[in-house]
């Protein structure tokens, strides 16, 4: 928790309305964080699948080696 949030929680600890408002703010923030983490996880799974597809198709046809040979002139 950041310093800003600690100060806000100490200030709002006096009244029940402010405490519930702080709780709702934290809950909303955690929903956003959860959504972002799920998006990152999904993208990582897609990237891993793409790399594995390229790897296993390259084992059979060696198209990446041929392509790099043309580009890098080995």
C-alpha positions in Angstrom: 0.0 0.0 0.0 1.4 3.4 -0.9 2.0 6.2 1.5 -0.9 8.1 0.0 -3.4 5.3 0.8 -2.0 4.9 4.3 -2.6 8.6 5.1 -6.1 8.4 3.5 -7.0 5.4 5.6 -5.8 7.0 8.8 -7.9 10.1 8.0 -11.0 8.2 7.1 -10.8 5.8 10.0 -12.8 8.3 12.1 -16.2 8.0 10.4 -18.0 4.9 9.2 -19.1 6.6 5.9 -15.5 7.5 5.0 -14.4 4.0 6.0 -16.9 2.3 3.7 -16.0 4.8 0.9 -12.3 3.8 1.3 -13.3 0.1 1.2 -15.3 0.7 -2.1 -12.3 2.5 -3.6 -10.0 -0.4 -2.7 -12.4 -2.9 -4.0 -12.7 -1.0 -7.3 -8.9 -0.8 -7.5 -8.5 -4.5 -6.9 -11.1 -5.3 -9.6 -9.0 -3.2 -12.1 -5.8 -5.0 -11.0 -7.5 -8.4 -11.4 -8.7 -7.5 -14.9 -5.2 -6.4 -15.9 -3.6 -9.5 -14.5 -6.1 -11.7 -16.4 -5.3 -9.8 -19.6 -1.6 -10.2 -19.1 -2.0 -13.9 -18.4 -4.1 -14.4 -21.6 -1.6 -12.6 -23.7 1.2 -14.6 -22.3 -0.6 -17.8 -23.1 -1.2 -16.6 -26.7 2.5 -15.6 -27.1 3.7 -19.0 -25.7 1.4 -20.8 -28.1 2.7 -18.8 -31.0 6.3 -19.5 -30.1 5.7 -23.2 -29.7 3.9 -23.3 -33.1 6.8 -21.6 -34.8 9.3 -23.9 -33.0 7.6 -27.2 -33.9 6.8 -26.2 -37.5 10.4 -25.1 -38.0 11.6 -28.5 -36.8 10.0 -30.1 -39.8 10.6 -27.6 -42.6 13.5 -25.5 -41.4 12.0 -22.4 -43.0 13.5 -20.0 -40.3 17.0 -21.2 -41.0 16.4 -20.7 -44.8 14.9 -17.3 -44.3 17.8 -16.2 -42.0 20.3 -17.5 -44.5 18.8 -15.3 -47.2 18.8 -12.2 -44.9 22.1 -12.6 -43.1 24.0 -14.3 -46.1 25.6 -17.1 -44.1 
